[in-house]
Amino acid sequence: MKIKGVLISILVLVTFLGFSPMERASASVSSNPVNEVGDRIDTSKNYYIVPVDSPTKGLRFFLLHNSLLPVLLSPVGGTIEKPLANPVKLHFSEDSKKYRVEMLVNIMGRSASYWFHSTGGSVNFIGSEKDIVDWTITPVKGGYTFQAEGGYLYYEDIISPMNGPLTRTYLGEKEVVWKLVPAS
């Protein structure tokens, strides 16, 4: 009984003090462990997705010559508050307990939405909601991991014969920690 009393005392103390060991993007304490991430990420906001090890660079949309529309990591950085990236909107499914990622872009003065899609391990954009990737977004120390059926979201530097050096995103075993920076 003493242990139960101690645990209740700690719970009350934590509740009153607003315990937050690690700040996460729009984090709030979840009362439902099944939907923990769904309660933590505010899906009404737009975010920049940035790797923790390069917080001024983010995922972005860029038209490449003679190519699918790859999800790229920006080659240069902005600031930590405003990384060089395109904003995304996360859509949470209560049925699957997973997210879909929509990137909002401006092409020649027109607003457009593209969704994260995976083909052969590469992460690309697709213009419709058909065949898009469902993501499990897991809180970890310092941010989140994004995992889909083909693995974790990670990035790699490549040399494209048509477009030169790029940093592309893929699905694989390598776990990269990402931050969600609120977009203004």
C-alpha positions as CSV (number, residue, x, y, z in Angstrom):
1,M,0.0,0.0,0.0
2,K,2.9,2.4,0.7
3,I,4.0,2.1,-3.0
4,K,0.6,2.9,-4.2
5,G,0.5,6.0,-2.0
6,V,3.9,7.1,-3.2
7,L,2.9,6.7,-6.8
8,I,-0.2,8.7,-6.3
9,S,1.8,11.4,-4.6
10,I,4.2,11.5,-7.5
11,L,1.4,11.7,-10.0
12,V,-0.2,14.6,-8.1
13,L,3.1,16.4,-7.9
14,V,3.8,15.9,-11.6
15,T,0.3,17.1,-12.5
16,F,0.6,20.3,-10.5
17,L,4.1,21.1,-11.6
18,G,3.5,20.4,-15.3
19,F,6.3,18.0,-15.7
20,S,7.9,18.1,-19.2
21,P,11.3,16.4,-19.3
22,M,11.8,17.0,-23.0
23,E,10.1,19.7,-25.2
24,R,8.5,18.2,-28.3
25,A,6.6,20.1,-31.0
26,S,3.2,20.9,-29.5
27,A,3.5,18.1,-27.0
28,S,0.8,17.5,-24.4
29,V,0.4,14.7,-21.9
30,S,-1.7,11.8,-23.3
31,S,-4.4,10.2,-21.2
32,N,-4.8,7.4,-23.8
33,P,-1.7,5.2,-24.3
34,V,-3.2,3.6,-27.5
35,N,-3.3,7.1,-29.1
36,E,-0.3,8.6,-27.4
37,V,1.3,10.2,-30.5
38,G,-2.1,11.2,-31.8
39,D,-2.6,13.3,-28.7
40,R,0.9,14.7,-28.8
41,I,1.0,16.1,-32.3
42,D,-1.4,18.9,-33.0
43,T,-2.6,18.0,-36.5
44,S,-4.3,21.4,-36.9
45,K,-0.9,23.0,-37.3
46,N,1.6,22.9,-40.1
47,Y,5.2,21.8,-39.4
48,Y,8.6,21.7,-41.0
49,I,10.2,18.2,-40.7
50,V,13.9,18.6,-39.9
51,P,16.6,16.1,-38.9
52,V,17.8,16.7,-35.4
53,D,21.5,16.6,-36.6
54,S,20.8,19.4,-39.2
55,P,18.0,21.5,-37.6
56,T,18.2,24.4,-40.2
57,K,17.6,22.1,-43.1
58,G,14.2,20.4,-43.8
59,L,12.3,18.3,-46.2
60,R,11.2,20.1,-49.3
61,F,9.6,19.9,-52.7
62,F,11.8,20.7,-55.7
63,L,11.1,20.0,-59.3
64,L,14.0,18.0,-60.9
65,H,14.7,17.5,-64.6
66,N,13.5,14.2,-65.9
67,S,12.8,12.7,-62.5
68,L,10.1,11.4,-60.2
69,L,9.2,14.0,-57.5
70,P,11.6,13.0,-54.7
71,V,11.3,14.2,-51.2
72,L,14.6,16.1,-50.7
73,L,16.5,17.5,-47.7
74,S,17.4,21.1,-48.4
75,P,21.0,21.5,-49.5
76,V,21.4,24.8,-47.5
77,G,20.0,25.9,-44.2
78,G,17.8,28.6,-42.9
79,T,17.4,29.2,-39.1
80,I,16.4,26.8,-36.4
81,E,13.1,28.7,-36.1
82,K,12.6,28.9,-39.8
83,P,14.5,26.1,-41.6
84,L,14.7,26.0,-45.3
85,A,11.8,23.6,-45.9
86,N,8.2,23.3,-47.1
87,P,5.5,23.1,-44.5
88,V,3.7,19.8,-44.1
89,K,0.3,18.9,-42.6
90,L,-0.1,15.6,-40.7
91,H,-3.4,13.7,-41.1
92,F,-4.0,11.2,-38.3
93,S,-6.2,8.2,-38.9
94,E,-8.2,6.9,-35.9
95,D,-8.7,3.6,-37.7
96,S,-5.0,2.7,-38.4
97,K,-3.5,4.9,-35.7
98,K,-1.1,6.2,-38.3
99,Y,-0.4,9.5,-40.1
100,R,-0.3,10.6,-43.7
101,V,2.0,13.5,-44.6
102,E,0.8,16.2,-47.0
103,M,3.2,18.9,-48.2
104,L,1.8,22.2,-49.2
105,V,3.7,23.8,-52.1
106,N,3.4,26.8,-54.4
107,I,4.1,26.0,-58.1
108,M,4.1,29.0,-60.4
109,G,1.8,30.9,-58.1
110,R,-0.7,28.1,-57.6
111,S,-1.1,26.2,-54.3
112,A,-0.9,22.5,-54.5
113,S,-0.8,19.5,-52.2
114,Y,1.5,16.5,-52.6
115,W,1.6,13.4,-50.4
116,F,4.5,11.3,-49.3
117,H,4.6,8.0,-51.3
118,S,7.2,5.2,-51.5
119,T,8.4,3.5,-54.6
120,G,11.2,0.9,-54.3
121,G,12.5,2.3,-51.0
122,S,12.6,5.9,-52.3
123,V,10.3,8.5,-50.7
124,N,8.6,10.6,-53.4
125,F,5.6,12.9,-53.8
126,I,2.3,11.9,-55.4
127,G,-0.4,14.3,-56.3
128,S,-3.4,12.2,-55.1
129,E,-4.3,10.5,-51.9
130,K,-4.2,7.1,-53.6
131,D,-1.2,4.8,-52.7
132,I,0.3,7.2,-50.1
133,V,2.4,6.0,-47.2
134,D,0.9,5.6,-43.7
135,W,3.5,6.6,-41.1
136,T,3.9,5.5,-37.5
137,I,5.4,8.5,-35.8
138,T,7.1,7.5,-32.5
139,P,8.3,9.9,-29.8
140,V,12.0,9.3,-29.0
141,K,14.6,11.3,-27.2
142,G,15.0,14.6,-29.0
143,G,12.2,14.2,-31.5
144,Y,10.4,11.5,-33.5
145,T,11.1,8.6,-35.8
146,F,8.9,8.1,-38.9
147,Q,8.3,4.5,-39.9
148,A,6.4,3.1,-42.8
149,E,5.9,-0.4,-44.1
150,G,9.3,-0.4,-45.9
151,G,11.3,0.9,-42.9
152,Y,12.3,4.2,-41.3
153,L,12.5,7.6,-43.0
154,Y,16.2,8.5,-43.5
155,Y,18.3,10.6,-45.9
156,E,21.4,10.1,-47.9
157,D,23.6,12.2,-50.1
158,I,23.7,11.1,-53.8
159,I,25.0,12.4,-57.1
160,S,22.3,12.5,-59.7
161,P,23.6,12.4,-63.3
162,M,20.9,14.9,-64.4
163,N,20.7,17.1,-61.3
164,G,24.1,16.9,-59.5
165,P,24.5,16.5,-55.7
166,L,21.2,15.9,-53.8
167,T,20.1,14.7,-50.4
168,R,17.2,12.2,-51.0
169,T,15.0,10.5,-48.6
170,Y,14.5,6.7,-48.4
171,L,12.9,4.0,-46.3
172,G,15.3,1.6,-44.6
173,E,16.7,0.2,-41.3
174,K,18.6,3.4,-40.5
175,E,16.7,5.4,-37.8
176,V,16.9,9.1,-38.1
177,V,15.5,11.4,-35.4
178,W,13.3,14.2,-36.8
179,K,11.9,17.3,-35.2
180,L,8.6,18.9,-36.0
181,V,9.1,22.7,-36.1
182,P,5.9,24.7,-36.1
183,A,5.5,26.6,-39.4
184,S,4.1,30.1,-39.0
